[in-house]
Structures are given as structure tokens and as C-alpha cells.
Amino acid sequence: MNNLMLGIVSAAFLVLTSFSHSFAFSFDGQKSIKLQQEDGTTHNVGTINFEVRENSIGYTIEWNDESFGEHFLSMRPFKCFEGDTKYWCRVPYPYENKRRVSATELTDLEYDLLFIWKGATEYGINMWNGVYYQLQIEDDRLIGILHEMDMEKLGVPPDDGNLRPIREVDLEEGYPESHWLPRLIIE
């Protein structure tokens, strides 16, 4: 019985410490938004300010506009972070976004961090080159894992009033080695 009790206490301790460890990110104050290359090089592209709003956590984003070039692509203006061979262009979410987050709900923020990539020498953009960073809490930061998606999904407002039209089935996890900026970090 002693060994059984010790095993139960040890298991409970592991569960509690891993649970509290996974939610160590603090949703308060100002944090940096960084795009990370596969080799670990990071680029600070903006800041996010978290604040308590009416019993929830809200946020605002300020992009470092000097980090982005102005481009007119496929008949629309885009702000693009420019690399040698690829550009990462911001895609403003076209529908209402409450900009609220919690340790278990990061969708609003994911929708504010949409990008589309294009080759540096390409004239226009291809909507199927959408980049969706699926966020998760890792220690004291948020890590966005690159998923590929067809941005055409956002081209037509949803009939059912659902302002979160991107579903899990619309996302395909990208291969880090095949993308210039496979991770997004908020810390």
C-alpha cells in the first residue's frame, strides 16, 4: 500500500507541475512578436499589449512598420517582410475580431497573425500560400507553428455568421525546412 500511495502522489505531482508549467505565459503587459527562421534567427516585427478588459484579457498589436515594405500585389496593398528569396506579407483579418485571449483560447490572436508568402521575384500573390501560425503556450512564451492554408477561405463572408471560418481541416502543418519563417514567437 505504501508503494501504491507513493506512486499516486508522484503521478499527481507530475500532472500538476506539467499543467502549471504549460501555462507559465503571462498575459499582461507588452511582449515582442518575432518571426523565426529555421536556423533560429529571429526578426522582431511588432509588439502586443495585453490588458484586462471586462473580465477577459484583450490585446492590441503594433507592427514595426519599418520592418515591412509596401507592395501592391494582385490589385491590393500589402505590407511584406522581405527576405532574399521570399516575402512574408501580412493579411489583415477581414471580419470582426474581439481580440480576446486566454490560456486555452488563442484563436482571435491567431487570426490577427495571418500572412501569405510569395517569391521575392513574383509579381502577384497566390492565395493558396497562406500562413496560419497555430499558437501554443511553451514555458514563458507563445509559439506559433506554421500551418499552410488557402486564404480564399476568407474571401467570402460566411453565410452562417460564423466569424471564425478557418477550421482544423483547412490547415495543414507545414514542413519547417520548406519555409523561410516556420515559427512565430511572442515573448
Secondary structure per residue as TSV (DSSP state, phi and psi in degrees):
chain	resnum	aa	ss	phi	psi
A	1	M	-	360.0	-36.0
A	2	N	H	-61.1	-44.4
A	3	N	H	-66.0	-38.3
A	4	L	H	-63.5	-45.9
A	5	M	H	-63.3	-42.3
A	6	L	H	-61.6	-40.4
A	7	G	H	-64.5	-41.6
A	8	I	H	-66.0	-45.0
A	9	V	H	-62.9	-42.4
A	10	S	H	-63.3	-43.8
A	11	A	H	-63.5	-43.6
A	12	A	H	-62.1	-41.6
A	13	F	H	-61.7	-44.8
A	14	L	H	-61.6	-43.6
A	15	V	H	-63.0	-47.3
A	16	L	H	-65.4	-42.1
A	17	T	H	-70.1	-37.4
A	18	S	H	-70.6	-35.1
A	19	F	H	-65.1	-49.2
A	20	S	H	-68.7	-32.3
A	21	H	H	-66.4	-38.6
A	22	S	H	-70.8	-18.3
A	23	F	T	-110.9	35.5
A	24	A	-	-77.6	-14.8
A	25	F	-	-64.3	133.7
A	26	S	-	-98.9	118.3
A	27	F	-	-87.2	61.9
A	28	D	S	-150.5	148.3
A	29	G	E	76.3	-165.4
A	30	Q	E	-95.6	135.8
A	31	K	E	-130.2	157.1
A	32	S	E	-90.1	145.7
A	33	I	E	-107.8	121.2
A	34	K	E	-126.5	140.3
A	35	L	E	-97.2	134.9
A	36	Q	E	-118.3	130.6
A	37	Q	-	-76.2	165.3
A	38	E	T	-61.5	-31.7
A	39	D	T	-79.7	0.9
A	40	G	S	97.9	-11.7
A	41	T	-	-62.6	132.5
A	42	T	E	-114.3	152.4
A	43	H	E	-127.1	117.8
A	44	N	E	-77.9	113.6
A	45	V	E	-113.3	-5.0
A	46	G	E	178.1	-179.4
A	47	T	E	-131.5	153.7
A	48	I	E	-126.7	135.6
A	49	N	E	-112.5	119.2
A	50	F	E	-96.9	141.2
A	51	E	E	-153.1	150.6
A	52	V	E	-76.5	129.0
A	53	R	E	-132.4	116.7
A	54	E	T	41.3	60.8
A	55	N	T	63.5	22.8
A	56	S	E	-143.1	172.0
A	57	I	E	-104.8	118.5
A	58	G	E	-105.4	172.6
A	59	Y	E	-153.2	157.9
A	60	T	E	-132.0	148.9
A	61	I	E	-116.9	135.6
A	62	E	E	-120.1	116.0
A	63	W	E	-83.7	145.2
A	64	N	-	-78.3	88.3
A	65	D	G	-57.6	-28.5
A	66	E	G	-68.4	-14.1
A	67	S	G	-83.9	-11.2
A	68	F	S	-118.3	135.2
A	69	G	E	-87.8	152.4
A	70	E	E	-88.6	128.9
A	71	H	E	-136.9	144.9
A	72	F	E	-110.6	102.9
A	73	L	E	-122.2	132.8
A	74	S	T	49.4	44.4
A	75	M	T	68.9	21.3
A	76	R	E	-140.5	149.8
A	77	P	E	-80.3	138.5
A	78	F	E	-134.7	149.6
A	79	K	E	-106.5	121.1
A	80	C	E	-122.2	135.6
A	81	F	E	-83.7	120.2
A	82	E	E	-99.9	126.1
A	83	G	-	-110.1	179.7
A	84	D	S	-64.4	-41.1
A	85	T	S	-116.7	-17.4
A	86	K	E	-136.2	151.9
A	87	Y	E	-114.1	143.8
A	88	W	E	-112.3	105.8
A	89	C	E	-102.2	130.9
A	90	R	E	-69.5	140.0
A	91	V	-	-120.5	103.8
A	92	P	-	-63.8	132.4
A	93	Y	-	-64.8	125.4
A	94	P	-	-82.1	-3.0
A	95	Y	S	-119.9	176.3
A	96	E	-	-58.8	137.8
A	97	N	-	-138.5	121.4
A	98	K	-	-74.3	-17.0
A	99	R	-	55.1	54.9
A	100	R	E	-124.2	143.9
A	101	V	E	-138.8	165.2
A	102	S	B	-152.6	175.7
A	103	A	T	-62.7	-21.3
A	104	T	T	-114.6	0.5
A	105	E	B	-140.6	104.0
A	106	L	-	-118.8	11.8
A	107	T	H	-60.5	-44.4
A	108	D	H	-56.2	-43.6
A	109	L	H	-66.8	-40.5
A	110	E	H	-58.4	-39.1
A	111	Y	H	-68.9	-25.4
A	112	D	H	-84.5	-4.3
A	113	L	T	-115.8	34.5
A	114	L	-	-81.7	141.1
A	115	F	E	-136.1	166.0
A	116	I	E	-133.9	137.0
A	117	W	E	-104.3	154.3
A	118	K	E	-147.7	154.9
A	119	G	E	-66.2	144.0
A	120	A	T	-60.8	-27.7
A	121	T	T	-99.7	-1.1
A	122	E	-	-76.3	145.8
A	123	Y	S	-77.1	-47.4
A	124	G	S	-112.5	-164.1
A	125	I	-	-121.9	155.6
A	126	N	-	-112.2	120.2
A	127	M	G	-61.7	-22.3
A	128	W	G	-78.0	-0.6
A	129	N	G	-95.0	34.9
A	130	G	E	-71.5	146.9
A	131	V	E	-121.9	121.9
A	132	Y	E	-121.3	116.5
A	133	Y	E	-90.1	106.9
A	134	Q	E	-79.3	119.1
A	135	L	E	-89.2	146.4
A	136	Q	E	-146.6	151.0
A	137	I	E	-83.2	128.7
A	138	E	E	-135.2	107.3
A	139	D	T	58.3	-121.5
A	140	D	T	-103.4	28.4
A	141	R	E	-148.8	165.1
A	142	L	E	-100.4	134.2
A	143	I	E	-116.4	127.7
A	144	G	E	-101.9	121.5
A	145	I	E	-96.0	127.0
A	146	L	E	-64.6	128.6
A	147	H	E	-123.6	143.5
A	148	E	E	-92.4	146.9
A	149	M	E	-156.3	158.3
A	150	D	-	-88.3	113.8
A	151	M	G	-70.2	-10.3
A	152	E	G	-57.1	-25.2
A	153	K	G	-54.9	-29.8
A	154	L	G	-94.0	-0.4
A	155	G	S	-71.6	-26.8
A	156	V	S	-123.5	128.1
A	157	P	-	-58.6	138.9
A	158	P	-	-62.7	137.8
A	159	D	T	-66.0	-32.9
A	160	D	T	-86.4	5.9
A	161	G	-	80.0	0.6
A	162	N	-	-71.9	111.0
A	163	L	S	-88.2	12.6
A	164	R	-	-125.6	72.1
A	165	P	-	-77.9	-11.1
A	166	I	-	-81.2	120.5
A	167	R	-	-107.6	164.1
A	168	E	G	-54.4	-37.8
A	169	V	G	-67.1	-19.6
A	170	D	G	-82.6	-9.5
A	171	L	-	-108.0	140.6
A	172	E	E	-129.4	121.1
A	173	E	E	-58.8	129.6
A	174	G	-	-82.1	156.5
A	175	Y	-	-85.9	118.6
A	176	P	G	-53.0	-39.6
A	177	E	G	-70.4	-13.2
A	178	S	G	-99.1	3.9
A	179	H	-	-129.4	146.3
A	180	W	S	-67.4	-42.3
A	181	L	-	-126.7	75.2
A	182	P	-	-75.5	-8.5
A	183	R	E	-135.7	149.8
A	184	L	E	-122.4	136.1
A	185	I	E	-125.4	134.6
A	186	I	E	-119.3	117.4
A	187	E	-	-149.5	360.0
